[in-house]
Amino acid sequence: MPYTEQQIRGLAINFLRFHYKLRPRYAGGGTRIVDKPHYYQGVLIDARLAYQKPDRSFFTATVEATSVDSRDEILYQTNYWRIGAHSFALTLFFGAILAWAGAQVPGYNVWERYGSPQAYLVILATLAAIFATVSAVLRRQQTYRYIYAVDQFKHFYADAQWVAYDVEIFAGKGFRTRRRYRELERQCVKYGFGLLAVEADRVVRAVIAPSQIDQFAGHRLRLPKWLARAEETQPALGPEVLDPLAPDEPVMGLVPASPGRPKLRTQPRRRILLLRARVRRAYRKFFPSGLRRRPGYYKLGWWVFAVGVPSFFLLVAGLYQQSRYTPLAMDGRKYAEPDLDFLESPADPAPPLEIEEGEYRRTTDSTATPGDADVNVPEEALVSTSEVTDIGRVQRYRIGANGEVTVDYDCVPLHQLTDPVFILLFGRYDTFGAAREWALELNRLYQSAVTVAVGDCVELSAEGYLLYIDAPTTDEGAANFLARTFIRESGLEVEILEIR
């Protein structure tokens, strides 16, 4: 049968009495316990144990008891309030970056791309997408898992803080139950809190012992001494005795009481504390009503305001800069489409500027059509253009750079050589006469060494005649160099043909 919260409170306190029984005490003092819920500084403490140590300081241990009915106190829940606040601050931050980037980088202006009013829809959709993405990422972080029993211990300091729970809460075998128990253990270990499991037959088992070192480095409220001494037993009052012969007590006159406390202006420290309390009460009015029932759930870090508030103003300023976009050019501003009305036109050009010292004026006019360039082209060919006798037997006809003609009536085919051969092929022709005319023209204009060869002397089963520049070479690099040189000097295309 599940235990009630009061039963778990009593079993946990009884366990702690035996757990700290042998600890040294001042003058053999006893242990003081409170097994009923009570408030301190707005935080509910279920049970408390205290004793005085030999150095006269007090050791205090607090217990947070959780039954099956109040299982939500130790089962974690996702802190959507904090996720929403953090996501909103980060959305403003990233939105401000994008807004200023769009205002500075050409082509990324929202008003330039989409115009108004579509730009407003794009801005809202972008901010919503950033918010959804950041929220999805933050939701998977363990720091946004809120446990009431653990989080309320973060608000005050005690030497030992224990979380006692009924084992029936985690009796299920489901994955979700195991994950919630692992999260409770993880947070207790992280923050240095103890864990007590109340099992059947009133057996209390210590699962995790509290840390001996304050994990919060002394930044929490400390329980005062009077809270540990509040349960000291007072001597019993004696029986009231009335003397019938005693005279009546004289009537006392009521004198107005004089102020017992100095004015606030004489106590600056007290005045500052009261001012802080008033400010705290003022801004807590804006928080939900469940603030007291869930301590720490609505607490936000200082960075949320340090990042969110400046980012909001930067976002508004960046969007304002983008909204001022216009396709017209204005003095002192840059836009995508300049206004050409104020530029000079061909009909009314601007007058030429005066020549300054050290400058010169060109005499050429870029608007005039250039004449034919003077090229040193010889009128006559360097070789005779007379026909070659017995054309049918000619296998290779070569004209050197100096005009010397060599006619071969027999040849060794290039495709029969062992190494690959590269030639600069200018063209293929059906007749020897046509190929010879091009060879003479190339030699006349560019003084190039040219060769007209029968197709069988170059390629296997080739037909007609091939005209190539210079002589065949086995070096591919040299062939590329010759080709680039010829193309640069003549402006004509040649093909590097590899023959294997």
VEXZAFI-521216 format. One line per 8 residues: number of its first residue (from 1); their letters; for each residue x, y negated, z negated of C-alpha. Coordinates in nm, 2 decimals. Example, Ala and Ser with C-alpha at 12.3 -4.5 7.8 and 13.67 -1.06 7.14 Angstrom:
REM residues 2
1	AS	1.23:0.45:-0.78; 1.37:0.11:-0.71
REM end
This chain:
REM residues 500
1	MPYTEQQI	0.00:0.00:0.00; 0.15:-0.34:0.09; 0.27:-0.56:-0.19; 0.12:-0.91:-0.26; 0.35:-1.21:-0.25; 0.33:-1.25:-0.63; 0.44:-0.88:-0.67; 0.74:-0.93:-0.44
9	RGLAINFL	0.83:-1.25:-0.63; 0.83:-1.06:-0.96; 1.02:-0.76:-0.82; 1.28:-0.99:-0.66; 1.33:-1.19:-0.98; 1.36:-0.87:-1.19; 1.62:-0.74:-0.94; 1.82:-1.06:-0.97
17	RFHYKLRP	1.81:-1.05:-1.35; 1.99:-0.71:-1.34; 2.21:-0.82:-1.05; 2.35:-1.12:-1.25; 2.32:-0.96:-1.59; 2.70:-0.92:-1.64; 2.80:-1.26:-1.52; 2.98:-1.47:-1.79
25	RYAGGGTR	2.76:-1.73:-1.96; 2.82:-2.03:-2.19; 2.79:-1.94:-2.56; 2.60:-1.63:-2.47; 2.31:-1.81:-2.32; 2.03:-1.63:-2.15; 1.87:-1.63:-1.81; 1.58:-1.87:-1.73
33	IVDKPHYY	1.34:-1.77:-1.46; 1.04:-1.92:-1.28; 0.83:-1.67:-1.08; 0.57:-1.91:-0.95; 0.59:-2.14:-0.65; 0.69:-2.50:-0.72; 0.80:-2.80:-0.51; 1.12:-2.99:-0.50
41	QGVLIDAR	1.20:-3.27:-0.26; 0.91:-3.16:-0.04; 1.04:-2.80:-0.02; 0.84:-2.51:-0.16; 1.05:-2.27:-0.38; 0.88:-1.94:-0.45; 1.09:-1.83:-0.75; 1.41:-1.94:-0.92
49	LAYQKPDR	1.67:-1.79:-1.16; 1.92:-2.00:-1.35; 2.18:-1.96:-1.62; 2.46:-2.18:-1.77; 2.82:-2.08:-1.67; 3.11:-2.10:-1.91; 3.21:-2.44:-1.77; 2.86:-2.57:-1.87
57	SFFTATVE	2.75:-2.60:-1.50; 2.44:-2.42:-1.40; 2.41:-2.13:-1.16; 2.09:-2.13:-0.96; 1.94:-1.86:-0.74; 1.62:-1.91:-0.54; 1.40:-1.66:-0.37; 1.17:-1.68:-0.08
65	ATSVDSRD	0.91:-1.40:-0.11; 0.72:-1.28:0.20; 0.44:-1.03:0.21; 0.26:-0.86:0.49; -0.01:-1.14:0.48; 0.25:-1.41:0.51; 0.48:-1.23:0.76; 0.50:-1.54:0.98
73	EILYQTNY	0.74:-1.69:0.73; 1.02:-1.45:0.84; 0.92:-1.36:1.20; 1.08:-1.61:1.43; 0.89:-1.82:1.67; 1.02:-2.03:1.96; 1.06:-2.39:1.87; 0.88:-2.54:2.17
81	WRIGAHSF	0.88:-2.89:2.01; 1.25:-2.90:2.00; 1.28:-2.75:2.34; 1.05:-3.01:2.48; 1.23:-3.30:2.32; 1.57:-3.18:2.42; 1.45:-3.10:2.78; 1.30:-3.45:2.80
89	ALTLFFGA	1.62:-3.62:2.69; 1.83:-3.41:2.93; 1.58:-3.48:3.21; 1.61:-3.85:3.16; 1.99:-3.81:3.16; 2.01:-3.61:3.49; 1.74:-3.83:3.64; 1.94:-4.14:3.57
97	ILAWAGAQ	2.25:-3.99:3.74; 2.05:-3.90:4.05; 1.88:-4.24:4.06; 2.21:-4.43:4.05; 2.36:-4.19:4.30; 2.08:-4.25:4.54; 2.11:-4.63:4.49; 2.48:-4.62:4.57
105	VPGYNVWE	2.53:-4.35:4.83; 2.38:-4.43:5.18; 2.12:-4.18:5.30; 2.01:-4.06:4.96; 1.77:-4.35:4.88; 1.42:-4.21:4.81; 1.24:-4.51:4.96; 1.46:-4.49:5.27
113	RYGSPQAY	1.39:-4.12:5.33; 1.02:-4.10:5.23; 0.89:-4.45:5.20; 0.62:-4.57:4.97; 0.40:-4.42:4.82; 0.55:-4.08:4.90; 0.86:-4.18:4.70; 0.67:-4.18:4.38
121	LVILATLA	0.55:-3.83:4.43; 0.91:-3.72:4.52; 1.04:-3.88:4.20; 0.77:-3.71:3.98; 0.83:-3.37:4.15; 1.21:-3.40:4.10; 1.17:-3.49:3.73; 0.92:-3.21:3.68
129	AIFATVSA	1.16:-2.96:3.84; 1.45:-3.08:3.63; 1.24:-3.05:3.31; 1.11:-2.70:3.40; 1.47:-2.58:3.48; 1.62:-2.72:3.16; 1.33:-2.58:2.95; 1.37:-2.24:3.11
137	VLRRQQTY	1.75:-2.24:3.03; 1.70:-2.37:2.67; 1.42:-2.12:2.59; 1.67:-1.83:2.62; 1.91:-1.98:2.37; 1.90:-1.83:2.02; 1.94:-2.17:1.85; 1.57:-2.25:1.93
145	RYIYAVDQ	1.43:-1.95:1.73; 1.27:-2.09:1.42; 1.22:-1.89:1.10; 1.04:-2.07:0.82; 1.20:-1.88:0.53; 1.55:-1.94:0.66; 1.50:-2.30:0.77; 1.36:-2.43:0.44
153	FKHFYADA	1.68:-2.30:0.27; 1.88:-2.55:0.49; 1.72:-2.84:0.31; 1.86:-2.78:-0.04; 2.16:-2.62:-0.19; 2.16:-2.33:-0.44; 2.44:-2.10:-0.55; 2.25:-1.80:-0.41
161	QWVAYDVE	1.95:-1.80:-0.18; 1.76:-1.48:-0.12; 1.49:-1.38:0.13; 1.27:-1.10:-0.01; 1.03:-0.92:0.23; 0.81:-0.62:0.24; 0.95:-0.34:0.45; 0.60:-0.28:0.59
169	IFAGKGFR	0.65:-0.60:0.80; 0.91:-0.42:1.02; 0.76:-0.08:1.00; 0.67:-0.08:1.37; 0.90:0.09:1.63; 0.85:-0.15:1.91; 1.12:-0.35:2.08; 0.97:-0.68:1.98
177	TRRRYREL	0.97:-0.58:1.61; 1.33:-0.47:1.63; 1.43:-0.79:1.80; 1.26:-1.00:1.53; 1.44:-0.81:1.25; 1.78:-0.85:1.43; 1.71:-1.23:1.46; 1.63:-1.25:1.08
185	ERQCVKYG	1.96:-1.07:1.00; 2.16:-1.28:1.24; 2.04:-1.61:1.09; 2.09:-1.49:0.73; 2.45:-1.39:0.81; 2.51:-1.71:1.00; 2.39:-1.94:0.72; 2.50:-1.73:0.43
193	FGLLAVEA	2.16:-1.63:0.28; 2.09:-1.30:0.11; 1.83:-1.05:0.22; 1.62:-0.82:-0.02; 1.40:-0.54:0.11; 1.11:-0.43:-0.11; 1.04:-0.07:-0.04; 0.79:0.18:-0.17
201	DRVVRAVI	0.77:0.27:-0.55; 0.88:-0.09:-0.64; 1.23:-0.02:-0.52; 1.43:-0.34:-0.42; 1.73:-0.29:-0.20; 1.99:-0.55:-0.13; 2.05:-0.56:0.25; 2.27:-0.87:0.28
209	APSQIDQF	2.45:-1.05:-0.01; 2.46:-1.43:0.00; 2.78:-1.61:0.10; 3.00:-1.75:-0.17; 3.10:-2.04:0.05; 2.86:-2.32:0.15; 2.81:-2.29:0.52; 2.68:-2.64:0.54
217	AGHRLRLP	2.99:-2.80:0.39; 2.80:-2.98:0.11; 2.56:-3.17:0.33; 2.24:-3.04:0.16; 2.05:-3.16:-0.14; 2.16:-3.01:-0.47; 1.91:-2.89:-0.73; 1.94:-3.11:-1.03
225	KWLARAEE	2.03:-2.99:-1.38; 1.69:-3.07:-1.52; 1.54:-2.82:-1.28; 1.75:-2.55:-1.43; 1.68:-2.65:-1.79; 1.31:-2.71:-1.74; 1.21:-2.38:-1.89; 1.40:-2.41:-2.22
233	TQPALGPE	1.17:-2.30:-2.50; 1.07:-2.58:-2.74; 1.02:-2.51:-3.12; 0.67:-2.44:-3.21; 0.48:-2.72:-3.38; 0.38:-2.67:-3.74; 0.02:-2.67:-3.86; -0.13:-3.01:-3.88
241	VLDPLAPD	-0.18:-3.12:-4.24; -0.42:-3.40:-4.34; -0.39:-3.59:-4.67; -0.73:-3.70:-4.78; -0.58:-3.96:-5.02; -0.35:-4.12:-4.76; -0.45:-4.47:-4.65; -0.57:-4.53:-4.31
249	EPVMGLVP	-0.32:-4.63:-4.05; -0.32:-5.01:-3.99; -0.46:-5.13:-3.67; -0.18:-5.22:-3.43; -0.20:-5.52:-3.20; -0.13:-5.47:-2.83; 0.16:-5.68:-2.72; 0.22:-5.71:-2.34
257	ASPGRPKL	0.52:-5.51:-2.25; 0.81:-5.68:-2.10; 0.96:-5.55:-1.78; 1.21:-5.28:-1.87; 1.38:-5.26:-1.54; 1.60:-5.53:-1.39; 1.48:-5.68:-1.06; 1.56:-5.52:-0.73
265	RTQPRRRI	1.80:-5.79:-0.63; 2.02:-5.70:-0.93; 2.03:-5.34:-0.82; 2.13:-5.32:-0.45; 2.17:-4.94:-0.46; 1.82:-4.89:-0.59; 1.69:-5.14:-0.34; 1.85:-4.95:-0.05
273	LLLRARVR	1.70:-4.62:-0.17; 1.36:-4.77:-0.18; 1.40:-4.92:0.16; 1.51:-4.58:0.30; 1.20:-4.42:0.14; 0.97:-4.67:0.30; 1.13:-4.63:0.64; 1.10:-4.25:0.60
281	RAYRKFFP	0.74:-4.27:0.51; 0.67:-4.50:0.81; 0.82:-4.29:1.08; 0.69:-3.96:0.93; 0.34:-4.09:1.01; 0.41:-4.02:1.37; 0.49:-3.65:1.31; 0.23:-3.37:1.32
289	SGLRRRPG	0.04:-3.27:1.00; 0.23:-2.94:0.99; 0.56:-3.11:0.89; 0.53:-3.01:0.53; 0.42:-2.65:0.61; 0.71:-2.60:0.86; 1.02:-2.78:0.73; 1.29:-2.84:0.99
297	YYKLGWWV	1.06:-2.75:1.29; 1.02:-3.11:1.40; 1.38:-3.22:1.31; 1.57:-3.36:1.61; 1.94:-3.42:1.64; 2.08:-3.78:1.66; 2.21:-3.71:2.01; 1.85:-3.69:2.14
305	FAVGVPSF	1.80:-4.06:2.07; 2.16:-4.15:2.17; 2.12:-3.99:2.51; 1.75:-4.02:2.57; 1.70:-4.40:2.51; 1.99:-4.52:2.73; 1.91:-4.27:2.99; 1.55:-4.39:3.01
313	FLLVAGLY	1.66:-4.75:3.08; 1.93:-4.64:3.33; 1.67:-4.43:3.51; 1.43:-4.72:3.54; 1.72:-4.95:3.65; 1.83:-4.70:3.91; 1.48:-4.65:4.05; 1.44:-5.02:4.07
321	QQSRYTPL	1.76:-5.06:4.27; 1.63:-4.79:4.51; 1.29:-4.96:4.54; 1.45:-5.28:4.67; 1.55:-5.10:4.99; 1.46:-5.28:5.31; 1.58:-5.21:5.67; 1.67:-5.58:5.73
329	AMDGRKYA	2.01:-5.71:5.65; 2.04:-5.98:5.39; 2.32:-6.20:5.27; 2.54:-6.02:5.02; 2.37:-5.68:5.05; 2.42:-5.36:5.24; 2.15:-5.17:5.42; 2.12:-4.90:5.68
337	EPDLDFLE	1.99:-5.10:5.97; 2.14:-5.45:6.02; 1.95:-5.73:6.18; 2.11:-5.81:6.52; 1.93:-6.14:6.59; 2.21:-6.35:6.45; 2.48:-6.17:6.66; 2.62:-6.33:6.98
345	SPADPAPP	2.47:-6.22:7.31; 2.64:-6.18:7.66; 2.44:-6.48:7.78; 2.55:-6.71:7.50; 2.89:-6.58:7.38; 3.06:-6.74:7.09; 3.35:-6.98:7.19; 3.70:-6.83:7.17
353	LEIEEGEY	3.89:-6.90:6.86; 4.20:-7.12:6.88; 4.54:-6.94:6.89; 4.71:-6.96:6.56; 5.08:-6.95:6.50; 5.23:-6.61:6.57; 4.94:-6.49:6.79; 4.91:-6.46:7.16
361	RRTTDSTA	4.61:-6.43:7.40; 4.57:-6.14:7.63; 4.53:-6.23:8.00; 4.33:-5.91:8.09; 3.96:-5.91:8.09; 3.79:-5.60:7.97; 3.47:-5.68:8.16; 3.64:-5.68:8.50
369	TPGDADVN	3.68:-5.37:8.71; 4.04:-5.25:8.73; 4.19:-5.22:9.07; 4.37:-4.92:9.21; 4.69:-4.85:9.03; 5.01:-4.85:9.23; 5.15:-4.50:9.24; 5.48:-4.41:9.40
377	VPEEALVS	5.34:-4.15:9.65; 5.55:-4.06:9.94; 5.39:-4.10:10.28; 5.55:-3.79:10.44; 5.59:-3.44:10.30; 5.92:-3.33:10.17; 5.91:-3.02:10.40; 5.80:-2.98:10.76
385	TSEVTDIG	5.43:-2.91:10.81; 5.49:-2.71:11.12; 5.33:-2.37:11.13; 5.52:-2.06:11.02; 5.57:-1.81:11.29; 5.45:-1.45:11.24; 5.21:-1.54:10.96; 5.07:-1.19:10.93
393	RVQRYRIG	5.40:-1.06:10.79; 5.46:-1.34:10.53; 5.44:-1.19:10.18; 5.56:-1.49:9.98; 5.60:-1.86:10.08; 5.78:-2.08:9.82; 5.85:-2.45:9.82; 6.11:-2.57:9.57
401	ANGEVTVD	6.10:-2.90:9.38; 6.36:-3.04:9.62; 6.16:-2.94:9.93; 6.35:-2.63:10.02; 6.13:-2.36:10.18; 6.18:-1.99:10.13; 5.98:-1.73:10.32; 5.98:-1.36:10.22
409	YDCVPLHQ	5.85:-1.09:10.44; 5.87:-0.83:10.17; 5.81:-0.84:9.79; 5.82:-0.64:9.48; 5.46:-0.65:9.33; 5.45:-0.83:8.99; 5.21:-0.57:8.84; 5.48:-0.30:8.89
417	LTDPVFIL	5.72:-0.47:8.65; 5.77:-0.31:8.30; 5.72:-0.63:8.10; 5.41:-0.86:8.12; 5.45:-1.16:8.35; 5.27:-1.50:8.32; 5.20:-1.73:8.62; 5.03:-2.07:8.64
425	LFGRYDTF	4.75:-1.99:8.89; 4.62:-2.29:9.08; 4.37:-2.12:9.31; 4.27:-1.82:9.53; 4.23:-1.87:9.91; 4.11:-1.65:10.20; 4.37:-1.76:10.45; 4.74:-1.85:10.44
433	GAAREWAL	4.68:-2.18:10.61; 4.45:-2.31:10.34; 4.68:-2.20:10.06; 4.98:-2.36:10.24; 4.80:-2.69:10.28; 4.74:-2.71:9.91; 5.10:-2.61:9.84; 5.23:-2.89:10.06
441	ELNRLYQS	5.00:-3.15:9.90; 5.10:-3.05:9.55; 5.47:-3.06:9.64; 5.42:-3.40:9.81; 5.24:-3.57:9.53; 5.40:-3.42:9.22; 5.73:-3.27:9.35; 5.62:-2.94:9.19
449	AVTVAVGD	5.77:-2.60:9.28; 5.48:-2.40:9.43; 5.44:-2.05:9.57; 5.19:-1.89:9.80; 5.18:-1.51:9.77; 4.97:-1.23:9.91; 4.73:-1.09:9.65; 4.89:-0.75:9.65
457	CVELSAEG	5.23:-0.90:9.55; 5.07:-1.04:9.23; 4.78:-0.82:9.12; 4.67:-0.47:9.20; 4.41:-0.46:9.48; 4.39:-0.84:9.50; 4.26:-0.99:9.82; 4.36:-1.31:10.00
465	YLLYIDAP	4.64:-1.54:9.89; 4.72:-1.68:9.54; 4.88:-2.03:9.48; 5.07:-2.06:9.16; 5.29:-2.33:9.02; 5.66:-2.28:8.96; 5.80:-1.93:8.92; 5.66:-1.63:8.71
473	TTDEGAAN	5.79:-1.60:8.36; 5.79:-1.34:8.08; 5.77:-1.60:7.80; 5.41:-1.69:7.71; 5.53:-2.00:7.52; 5.71:-2.13:7.82; 5.41:-2.07:8.04; 5.19:-2.27:7.80
481	FLARTFIR	5.44:-2.56:7.79; 5.46:-2.57:8.18; 5.08:-2.56:8.20; 5.04:-2.85:7.95; 5.30:-3.05:8.13; 5.14:-3.00:8.47; 4.79:-3.09:8.34; 4.92:-3.40:8.17
489	ESGLEVEI	5.11:-3.53:8.48; 4.86:-3.44:8.75; 4.52:-3.42:8.57; 4.45:-3.09:8.76; 4.35:-2.76:8.59; 4.56:-2.45:8.61; 4.50:-2.10:8.47; 4.76:-1.89:8.28
497	LEIR	4.73:-1.55:8.43; 4.88:-1.25:8.25; 4.99:-0.96:8.48; 5.06:-0.62:8.33
REM end
